Amino acid sequence: MVFKIDPVWKFQIIEVWLWDVHPQRTEWGPDCRIDLVFKDQS
């Protein structure tokens, strides 16, 4: 993902997932047009 190498984002994001492969997607309910999920440093 470009976020992992972008000069600004690479220090803010720990991990990026496509919605279809995010480990918690089943806990959050059905797809509501989300494409990407990311975990940030906070």
C-alpha angles and dihedrals in degrees: 000000000000090000090071093059102032110113093232104034099041091075094047103046125067099181139359126203136182107240092245092061102035109126095226100042093109091054092052097053133241125346109279096188094287114151104175135027123189138187113222133203095262 
